[in-house]
Amino acid sequence: MAEALPAVPGQVPARVRVAAVQYGQHRIAGFDEFAGKVEEFVRVAADYGSDFVCFPELFSLQLLSAEPRMLAPAEALERLSGYTPAFTELLGRLAGQYGVHIVGGTHPTHTGEGPRNICFVATRDGRLHRRDKLHITPSEQDSWKVQGGEEADVIPTDAGPIGIMVCYDSEFPELGRHLADQGALLLFVPYCTDLRSGHLRVRYSCQARAVENQVHVVAAGNVGHCPNVANFDIQYAQSGVYTPCDFPFPPEGIAAEASPQAEQIVFADLDLEALLQARRSGTVRNLQDRRPALYAQWRRGR
């Protein structure tokens, strides 16, 4: 078992270790098999001293592969909603048992506000947080009738506040800036893409958010083929951990990257103090050098 990185006493740690799960989709027998697979990834992340582990968007759709027939989207959403209590209990139990913050991908669920694509985050202090996907793709709207959420507050952790951007959310710079303005140094992006083109849209967006907000971005996607699940046929991912492009960081802005199309878990040690130093005195200082008064003037001129 690897040792956890040392923290600065009484402060947000100077460094954190993150894990991104590139989750292999395939047919399973039921919830117990799914839970066992999730726990194994969490256990490995904890054994390697990770502070965070991130799963992909929609990875819980694998539960539908255990159904005797392919369900229509409306029926599938009802079935997934029935799993929500067990799914959230699993995340909370594993976060406490293994002492790691779990960004639980997403799990589509019926709520009082309508169908949502929800990222549940279980922190190791025993709390469960909910963040709805905000920007809904045409495919989600047409097939699942999912609606976008409204809230985008950071989530407090013992490693500082973190932000969640679910897949398509990463392609909207307003959200990344909103989270950075709240103090987030880490942004997590659970994503699900079927083709390499979709994956690259997310990847390039994540790298742009890392540069413009001087933050680290962790992206985790699905790979493989999950039979018997409508609108979830094929998956493409090359999960990664992205940084700004400046002297304290890798020149290409990639701290870690998975092999494409292979189930695995990737780790990266991220220097939070280096982010703060780059914001103060880096080669470029994107946050300091903004010109909000000028931008407001442009808006008023429309």
C-alpha positions in Angstrom: 0.0 0.0 0.0 1.4 3.4 -1.0 1.7 6.1 1.7 -0.7 9.1 1.5 1.0 12.4 0.6 1.8 14.6 3.7 -0.5 17.5 4.4 0.1 20.9 5.8 -1.2 20.7 9.4 -4.5 22.6 9.8 -4.6 23.7 6.2 -5.7 22.4 2.8 -3.0 19.9 1.9 -0.1 21.1 -0.3 -0.6 18.1 -2.5 -3.3 15.5 -3.2 -3.4 12.3 -5.1 -6.3 11.6 -7.4 -7.5 8.5 -9.3 -9.6 8.4 -12.4 -11.4 5.2 -13.2 -11.7 4.3 -16.9 -14.6 1.9 -16.4 -15.2 -1.1 -18.6 -18.8 -1.6 -19.6 -20.1 -5.2 -20.1 -23.1 -7.2 -19.1 -23.5 -8.0 -15.4 -25.9 -10.2 -13.4 -27.2 -7.5 -11.0 -26.5 -4.9 -8.4 -24.3 -7.1 -6.2 -21.8 -7.6 -9.1 -21.9 -3.9 -9.9 -21.3 -3.0 -6.2 -18.4 -5.5 -6.0 -16.7 -3.9 -9.1 -17.2 -0.4 -7.7 -15.7 -1.4 -4.4 -12.7 -3.0 -6.0 -11.8 0.2 -7.7 -12.3 2.2 -4.5 -10.2 -0.2 -2.6 -7.4 0.0 -5.1 -7.6 3.8 -5.1 -7.3 3.8 -1.3 -4.5 1.3 -1.3 -2.5 3.7 -3.5 -3.1 6.6 -1.2 -5.6 8.5 -3.2 -7.6 11.3 -1.7 -10.2 11.3 -4.5 -11.5 8.7 -6.9 -13.7 9.7 -9.9 -16.0 7.3 -11.8 -17.5 8.1 -15.3 -20.8 9.6 -16.3 -23.7 7.1 -16.6 -21.6 4.2 -15.5 -24.5 2.9 -13.4 -26.4 2.2 -16.6 -24.6 -1.0 -16.5 -27.3 -2.2 -14.1 -29.7 -2.2 -17.0 -27.7 -5.0 -18.7 -29.1 -7.4 -16.1 -32.7 -6.9 -17.2 -34.3 -9.7 -19.2 -35.0 -7.4 -22.1 -33.9 -4.0 -23.3 -36.0 -1.3 -21.6 -37.4 1.7 -23.3 -35.8 5.0 -22.0 -38.8 5.9 -19.8 -39.0 2.5 -18.3 -35.2 2.4 -17.9 -35.2 5.6 -15.9 -37.8 4.2 -13.6 -35.7 1.1 -13.0 -32.6 3.2 -12.4 -34.4 5.4 -9.9 -35.3 2.3 -8.0 -31.6 1.6 -7.5 -30.8 5.1 -6.2 -31.1 4.4 -2.5 -28.8 1.4 -2.8 -26.4 3.3 -5.1 -26.0 6.3 -2.8 -25.7 4.0 0.3 -22.9 2.2 -1.5 -21.0 5.4 -2.2 -21.3 6.6 1.3 -20.3 3.3 2.9 -17.2 3.0 0.7 -16.1 6.6 1.2 -16.2 6.0 5.0 -14.7 2.5 4.9 -11.8 3.4 2.7 -11.2 7.0 3.6 -11.4 8.4 0.1 -13.7 11.0 -1.5 -15.8 9.4 -4.2 -17.0 11.3 -7.2 -19.7 8.8 -8.1 -19.9 9.4 -11.9 -23.6 10.0 -12.6 -26.8 8.1 -12.0 -30.0 9.1 -13.9 -32.8 9.5 -11.4 -36.4 10.8 -11.1 -36.5 13.8 -8.7 -39.2 16.1 -7.6 -38.0 18.5 -10.3 -38.1 15.9 -13.0 -35.6 13.5 -14.5 -32.0 14.5 -13.7 -28.5 13.1 -14.6 -27.0 13.3 -11.1 -23.5 13.2 -9.8 -23.5 12.0 -6.2 -20.3 12.8 -4.3 -19.5 11.0 -1.0 -16.9 12.7 1.1 -14.9 10.7 3.7 -16.5 12.7 6.5 -19.7 10.8 5.9 -21.6 13.4 3.9 -23.4 12.8 0.6 -23.6 15.7 -2.0 -25.7 16.0 -5.1 -24.8 17.9 -8.3 -27.1 17.7 -11.3 -25.7 17.9 -14.8 -26.5 21.4 -16.0 -26.2 21.3 -19.8 -28.1 18.5 -21.5 -27.1 17.1 -24.9 -29.7 16.7 -27.7 -29.4 12.9 -27.3 -30.2 13.0 -23.6 -33.1 15.3 -24.2 -34.5 13.2 -27.0 -33.9 9.7 -25.5 -34.1 10.2 -21.7 -36.1 13.5 -21.4 -33.5 14.6 -18.9 -33.6 18.2 -17.7 -30.7 20.4 -16.6 -30.1 21.3 -13.0 -29.8 24.8 -11.6 -27.1 24.7 -8.9 -23.3 24.7 -9.2 -21.8 25.3 -5.8 -18.5 23.9 -4.9 -18.4 20.9 -2.5 -16.3 21.3 0.6 -13.7 18.6 1.4 -10.7 18.3 3.7 -8.6 18.9 0.5 -10.4 22.1 -0.3 -13.5 22.9 -2.3 -14.0 20.9 -5.5 -16.2 21.5 -8.5 -18.2 19.1 -10.7 -18.7 19.5 -14.4 -20.5 16.6 -16.0 -19.3 15.8 -19.5 -21.0 18.4 -21.7 -20.8 20.9 -18.8 -17.0 21.1 -19.4 -17.7 22.7 -22.8 -19.1 25.8 -21.2 -16.4 28.1 -19.9 -18.8 30.0 -17.7 -19.2 27.0 -15.4 -15.5 26.4 -14.9 -15.0 30.1 -14.1 -17.9 30.1 -11.7 -16.4 27.2 -9.8 -12.9 28.7 -9.7 -14.4 32.0 -8.4 -15.7 29.9 -5.5 -12.2 28.7 -4.7 -12.1 25.4 -6.5 -8.6 24.1 -7.3 -9.8 20.7 -8.5 -12.5 20.2 -11.1 -13.9 16.7 -11.7 -15.4 15.7 -15.0 -17.3 12.4 -15.2 -18.0 11.9 -18.9 -19.5 9.4 -21.4 -18.8 9.5 -25.1 -19.4 7.0 -27.8 -16.9 8.2 -30.4 -13.4 9.6 -30.3 -14.7 12.9 -31.6 -16.9 13.3 -28.6 -14.1 12.3 -26.2 -11.8 14.9 -27.8 -14.4 17.6 -27.4 -14.4 16.9 -23.6 -10.6 16.5 -23.4 -9.9 19.8 -25.2 -12.5 21.6 -23.1 -11.0 20.2 -19.9 -7.6 21.4 -20.9 -9.0 24.8 -21.7 -10.7 25.0 -18.4 -7.4 24.0 -16.6 -5.4 26.8 -18.4 -7.9 29.6 -18.2 -8.8 29.0 -14.5 -5.4 27.7 -13.3 -6.9 24.6 -11.8 -6.4 20.8 -12.1 -9.1 18.9 -14.0 -9.8 15.1 -13.6 -11.8 13.4 -16.3 -13.0 9.8 -16.2 -14.9 8.0 -19.0 -16.4 4.6 -19.9 -14.9 2.1 -22.4 -16.3 -1.1 -23.9 -19.7 -2.3 -24.9 -22.8 -2.8 -22.7 -25.4 -4.9 -24.4 -29.1 -4.7 -23.6 -29.0 -1.0 -22.8 -30.7 1.5 -25.1 -28.7 4.6 -26.2 -25.6 3.2 -24.4 -24.2 0.9 -27.0 -20.5 1.8 -27.4 -18.0 3.8 -25.4 -14.8 5.6 -26.1 -12.5 7.2 -23.5 -9.0 8.1 -22.7 -9.3 9.4 -19.2 -6.9 11.9 -18.0 -5.7 14.5 -15.4 -5.0 17.9 -16.8 -3.0 20.9 -15.4 -2.2 24.4 -16.5 0.7 24.8 -18.9 3.4 26.6 -17.0 6.8 25.9 -15.4 5.6 24.0 -12.3 3.5 21.6 -14.4 4.0 19.3 -17.4 4.6 21.4 -20.5 1.7 19.7 -22.4 -0.6 20.1 -19.4 -1.2 16.3 -18.8 -0.4 14.9 -15.4 -1.6 11.4 -16.2 -3.5 9.8 -19.1 -5.0 6.3 -19.6 -4.4 4.1 -22.6 -7.4 4.6 -24.9 -10.2 2.0 -24.8 -8.8 -0.1 -21.9 -10.3 -0.6 -18.5 -7.9 0.8 -15.9 -7.3 3.3 -13.2 -4.9 6.2 -13.5 -3.3 8.2 -10.7 -1.7 11.6 -10.4 -0.1 13.6 -7.6 -1.3 17.2 -7.9 0.4 20.2 -6.3 -2.1 22.6 -5.0 0.5 25.0 -3.6 2.0 25.2 -7.1 -1.4 26.3 -8.4 -1.6 29.1 -5.9 1.9 30.1 -6.7 1.2 30.2 -10.4 -1.8 32.3 -9.8 0.3 34.8 -7.9 3.5 34.9 -10.1 3.2 32.5 -13.0 4.4 33.1 -16.6 0.7 34.0 -17.2 -1.8 35.0 -14.6 -5.2 34.3 -16.2 -7.3 35.0 -13.1 -5.4 38.2 -12.2 -5.3 39.5 -15.7 -9.1 39.4 -16.4 -10.7 42.6 -17.4 -14.3 42.3 -16.0 -15.1 46.0 -16.4 -14.2 45.8 -20.1 -16.4 42.6 -20.5 -19.3 44.3 -18.8 -18.9 47.3 -21.1 -19.2 45.0 -24.1 -22.4 43.5 -22.7 -23.9 46.9 -22.1 -23.1 47.8 -25.6 -25.2 45.1 -27.1 
